[in-house]
Amino acid sequence: MSKNLLYLFCLILCTACYAREQKPVETEEEKEIVLEESFIDTRSYKQLKTDIRTKRLEYQKAYNKGNKAAKDSIVADAQQFLANEAHLFFREWYGTPWTFEGHTQTPREGSIACGYFVTTTLRDMGFDIPRIYWAQQDALYVVKKLSSDVNRFYQVPMDDIVKHIDEKGEGLYIVGLDNHVGYIYFRNGEKNFVHSNYYRRNIGVMSEPLVGENPLNNSQLRVIGKILDKEMTKNWIQNKKYEK
C-alpha cells in the first residue's frame, strides 16, 4: 500500500469533522431557508421521541404475538415507518450549529459535531446505542455496526456514487468520509446529504444535494452502508441494546 493510500485510510479514523480550511460563512437569509421546514410539524422534539417509542411498543406487542408471516409483515411496515420518521427527526435539527466538540442533545440549542448528530438522532429514534462512545469512533466502525451492506469507494466520481444509491434504492444510508460522517437520505425520488456541516458552521445541520460543495462531494474515500434493514428493524422493535 502506498504512503498516500495508507494516509487516506487513516483519515477515516476520526469522525470529528476536522475543518481543514475556512468555508464561506452563510448569511441569515440562507439560514432561514435551511430552517424553513423545521416548523411544519407542530409536535415538539420531545413529543416526537415519545410518539416513536409508543409506536415501537405497539409493533413489539404485535410482533411477539404473531406467526412468521405476521412478523415479516410487521417488520416491513416498521421499516417504512422508520424511514419516514427519520425525515421528521432530521428537520428538527436543521440549523443547529456545528462545532468540533459539539454534543448537544437538544435541536438548535448549543452545537453538534457530525458524529454526535448521527448517534443522537439514531438514539432519539429509539435505537439503544452507546451514543457517546460511537460518536467518538471512526466512521467505518459505526457503519459496520449498523449495516450488513457496506461498500467502499476510493477516488471515484460522484456520478458513480449517485448510481450506486440509485441501484440500492430508496432508504437511509450512513456514509463515512475522509474526516466526516453523515446520512444519505433517499426518499420520494430525492437524494440528499443530511449532516452537521463544518463547511457552513453557523448553519451546521442541514440537508443538501449529494453533488455540490460539500464533504461528500469532495471526499476521496466514501464508505456507504444502507441501514434500517430487516435485522436492524427487528432490533428496534425488540429494543435490543447495541454493545460497544
Stockholm file with secondary structure:
# STOCKHOLM 1.0

chainA/1-244         MSKNLLYLFCLILCTACYAREQKPVETEEEKEIVLEESFIDTRSYKQLKTDIRTKRLEYQKAYNKGNKAAKDSIVADAQQFLANEAHLFFREWYGTPWTFEGHTQTPREGSIACGYFVTTTLRDMGFDIPRIYWAQQDALYVVKKLSSDVNRFYQVPMDDIVKHIDEKGEGLYIVGLDNHVGYIYFRNGEKNFVHSNYYRRNIGVMSEPLVGENPLNNSQLRVIGKILDKEMTKNWIQNKKYEK
#=GR chainA/1-244 SS CCHHHHHHHHHTTCCSCCCCSCCCCCCHHHHHHHHGGGGSSCSCHHHHHHHHHHHHHHHHHHHHHCCHHHHHHHHHHHHHHHHHHHHHHHHHHTTCCCCTTCBCSSTTSSCBCHHHHHHHHHHHTTCBCCHHHHHTSCHHHHHHHHCSCEEEEESCCHHHHHHHHHHHCSEEEEEECSSCEEEEEEETTEEEEEEEETTSTTTEEEEEESSSSSHHHHCSEEEEEECCCHHHHHHHHTTCBCCC
#=GC SS_cons         CCHHHHHHHHHTTCCSCCCCSCCCCCCHHHHHHHHGGGGSSCSCHHHHHHHHHHHHHHHHHHHHHCCHHHHHHHHHHHHHHHHHHHHHHHHHHTTCCCCTTCBCSSTTSSCBCHHHHHHHHHHHTTCBCCHHHHHTSCHHHHHHHHCSCEEEEESCCHHHHHHHHHHHCSEEEEEECSSCEEEEEEETTEEEEEEEETTSTTTEEEEEESSSSSHHHHCSEEEEEECCCHHHHHHHHTTCBCCC
//
